[in-house]
Amino acid sequence: MKLPISRGRISHTLFEDLVWLVRSLFSKIDDPRTVARFETTFANYVGRKHCVVFPFARTGIHAVLKNLDLPAGSVVLMPPITIKPILDVVLDLKLVPVFVDIDQSTVCFSENSLTEALKSSPRVAILTYLFGIVPDVEALCKTLRNAGVFIIEDFSQCLNGKFRGDKIGSFGDVSVYSASSVKTLDTYGGGFVFTDDDEMAGSLGNDQRKLSKPSRSRLIKKVQTDLIRNFASQPIVFAFLTFPVLRFLTWRGGSKLTKFTGDRDQQPLTSLPAEWFESYTSIQAKVGLQQIKQMEEKDLKRKSAINQINSSHNFNDRPIGADGGENVFWQYIVYADNFSEFQKQLTSRGVDCATTSLVKISGLESYPFQGATPNADRLYSNGVYLPCYHQLTKSQISRISNSLSELEPK
């Protein structure tokens, strides 16, 4: 019997989640020495001088922008698809977002769109690498620096990606990584800011010390969320419970089930939540110290799986990255002209899939700023997330490959 293949998996083992749940209930959560040790370890891993951790990447970006002391109305170049809270942070600081459309091949800033956006005289750019795909980051950074733009790299989906041998996350003035659920390095949340600038690191450290005490109940909830997702995506549970439920709800018109981790709120915030300004816990740091040792092996398995899939079909309408880039494939994406029909065909072959759960922030009608981003529109509606994780077996890799071969455009 061929069991259906889930769209995603948690990077931890189920046993690890259970252990960390117990430890989150009873262990000390506010040991600054453990947090500092993970910051140093992670900075060395990425190849940066400093690392300062916040509860979320959005909080770290808020701190960076605040420390730049930009006048109200300053322009920030933003990706059209990302998490909405980053847009909330920009607007909270009375800055103006300008959305730069993506290149369909690299899912990062399109050179033509960037050239046009630079006419708005931006002060900052948030350069986001989606799905573990590496663009020509040297060219993009050169264009931005020639225009005097401060660069924030968001490599939350591209940890261990490289361009011409240099790690993604080492190109910008600062870089940020979100260690949230389903990431390749998942510490039950946390936003890490990296920089080589001593003054910026000192200012970020001051902001970190102003954060409120960590919340044990929130930590427990985050671990529980991972544990539930982990359990639901275990092959036997997914086959006999999760997958049938997903198929039924999709058939009943549950459109949010087409999203990778469900729909997200798209309404503006009147103020930034207090939760965004609570300290990162030492339990999470211990998770990071454990998980970072496993990164290379997991990456190799995931990349090997995708390379096998890529070599077995001619489905070329997909993000492939730039020459000189080493993709890490946090997700594996192809474009489908009709997502619903494509999903139906994959589901009948026992392959679960989804569209992105990220928000197309360039098109939020309830917000004061929008932008024309047709390439991002296509990715948002027609980009298909296929199973892509280090736990894929040979038979699962073969089934995904065969499915794509059968469905590739003739």
QUINORJO-V966925 format. One record per run of one state. SS is the DSSP state (hx for helix, st for strand, lp for the rest). FROM is the first residue (numbers start at 1). LEN is the number of residues. If there is no record, write none. Layout:
SS|FROM|LEN, SS|FROM|LEN
This chain:
lp|1|4, st|5|1, lp|6|8, hx|14|13, lp|27|5, hx|32|15, lp|47|3, st|50|5, lp|55|2, hx|57|12, lp|69|6, st|75|5, lp|80|1, st|81|2, lp|83|1, hx|84|9, lp|93|3, st|96|5, lp|101|1, st|102|1, lp|103|6, st|109|1, lp|110|1, hx|111|10, lp|121|3, st|124|5, lp|129|8, hx|137|10, lp|147|3, st|150|5, lp|155|7, st|162|2, lp|164|2, st|166|2, lp|168|6, st|174|5, lp|179|12, st|191|5, lp|196|2, hx|198|12, lp|210|2, st|212|1, lp|213|3, hx|216|17, lp|233|2, hx|235|17, lp|252|3, hx|255|4, st|259|1, lp|260|14, hx|274|4, st|278|1, lp|279|3, hx|282|29, lp|311|14, st|325|2, lp|327|5, st|332|4, lp|336|3, hx|339|10, lp|349|2, st|351|1, lp|352|1, st|353|3, lp|356|3, st|359|2, hx|361|3, lp|364|10, hx|374|9, st|383|4, lp|387|7, hx|394|14, lp|408|3
